[in-house]
């Protein structure tokens, strides 16, 4: 099996069987984002306790790349300190820009590397990650307001 086929299978598995889909109850951070160029939408909910992503859920609609990437992102950041999750987010975004990154840190996320060759799809792949960054920044902002 070629690597491209394996990557396609990973993406389709996450698209057809998304991880961490649904809603969190209680005091979760929530962010809604849209990709106006193609209509992808995501609502991301995040539960952060003591600087760690305790839980994360998403709901959305869109292409296979945006929904698979959101699913993969939730698996990647769940249980991780926010600071480390933001580092993974940066590596992922750099990979999407076509930069040379250490993909060992990314695990299955490396399957999305081929998207960087299709500029129109990069926004699809990064939508969930942008929602995560926005939620974390909102959470940090809320704590500084108190």
C-alpha positions in Angstrom: 0.0 0.0 0.0 1.3 3.4 -0.9 1.6 6.1 1.7 -0.9 8.4 -0.1 -3.4 5.6 0.0 -2.8 5.1 3.7 -3.2 8.8 4.3 -6.4 8.9 2.3 -7.7 6.0 4.5 -6.9 7.9 7.7 -8.7 11.0 6.5 -11.7 9.1 5.3 -11.9 7.1 8.6 -12.0 10.4 10.6 -14.5 11.9 8.2 -16.8 8.8 8.3 -16.3 8.1 12.0 -15.4 11.5 13.6 -13.9 11.4 17.1 -15.1 13.7 19.9 -18.2 14.8 17.9 -21.1 16.3 19.9 -21.5 18.8 22.7 -20.1 19.4 26.2 -22.5 20.2 28.9 -21.7 22.8 31.6 -19.1 25.5 31.6 -17.3 24.9 28.3 -15.8 27.4 26.0 -17.5 27.6 22.7 -16.4 29.0 19.4 -18.2 29.1 16.0 -16.2 29.5 12.8 -17.1 29.5 9.2 -15.0 29.2 6.0 -16.9 31.6 3.7 -15.0 30.4 0.6 -16.5 26.9 0.8 -19.2 26.9 3.5 -17.5 24.7 6.1 -18.8 25.4 9.6 -17.6 24.3 13.0 -18.6 24.8 16.6 -15.8 23.8 18.9 -16.3 23.4 22.7 -13.4 23.1 25.0 -13.1 22.3 28.7 -9.8 23.6 30.1 -8.8 22.8 33.8 -5.5 23.8 35.4 -4.0 24.6 32.0 -4.9 21.2 30.5 -7.4 20.4 27.7 -9.7 18.1 29.7 -12.3 17.6 27.0 -13.0 18.9 23.5 -16.0 18.3 21.2 -17.1 19.6 17.9 -20.1 19.8 15.6 -19.9 20.9 12.1 -20.6 20.5 8.4 -18.3 20.7 5.5 -15.9 18.8 3.3 -14.1 15.6 4.2 -10.9 17.5 4.8 -12.3 20.1 7.3 -14.3 17.5 9.3 -11.5 14.9 9.3 -9.0 17.6 10.4 -11.3 18.8 13.2 -11.7 15.2 14.4 -7.9 14.6 14.3 -7.3 17.9 16.1 -9.6 16.9 18.9 -7.7 13.7 19.4 -4.4 15.4 19.2 -5.1 18.1 21.9 -7.3 16.2 24.3 -5.5 15.6 27.6 -2.6 17.9 26.6 -1.4 21.0 28.4 -2.7 24.0 26.5 0.8 25.3 25.9 1.8 22.0 24.3 -1.4 21.9 22.2 -0.6 25.4 20.9 2.8 24.2 19.9 1.3 21.3 17.9 -1.1 23.8 16.4 1.8 25.9 15.2 3.6 22.9 13.7 0.4 21.8 12.0 -0.2 25.3 10.5 3.5 25.5 9.4 3.0 22.1 7.7 -0.1 23.5 5.9 2.0 26.4 4.7 4.4 23.8 3.1 7.2 24.5 5.5 9.6 21.7 6.5 8.4 20.5 9.9 9.2 17.6 12.2 6.1 15.5 11.5 7.0 13.0 14.3 5.2 15.3 16.7 2.1 15.1 14.6 1.3 11.4 14.4 -1.7 10.8 12.2 -2.0 14.5 11.5 0.8 13.9 9.0 -1.9 12.4 6.8 -3.1 15.9 6.0 0.4 17.0 4.7 -0.7 16.6 1.1 -3.4 19.3 1.5 -0.6 21.9 1.5 -0.3 21.3 -2.3 -3.8 22.5 -2.8 -4.0 26.2 -1.5 -7.8 26.3 -1.8 -8.1 23.4 0.7 -5.7 24.7 3.3 -8.4 26.8 5.0 -10.5 23.6 5.1 -7.8 21.7 7.0 -7.0 24.6 9.4 -10.6 25.6 10.3 -10.8 23.4 13.4 -7.3 24.4 14.5 -8.3 28.1 14.2 -11.3 27.4 16.3 -9.1 25.8 18.9 -6.7 28.8 19.0 -9.6 31.2 19.3 -11.2 29.2 22.1 -7.9 29.1 24.0 -7.3 32.9 23.5 -10.9 33.6 24.7 -10.3 31.5 27.8 -7.0 33.3 28.6 -8.7 36.6 28.0 -11.6 35.7 30.4 -9.1 34.8 33.1 -7.3 38.1 32.8 -10.6 40.0 33.1 -11.4 38.6 36.5 
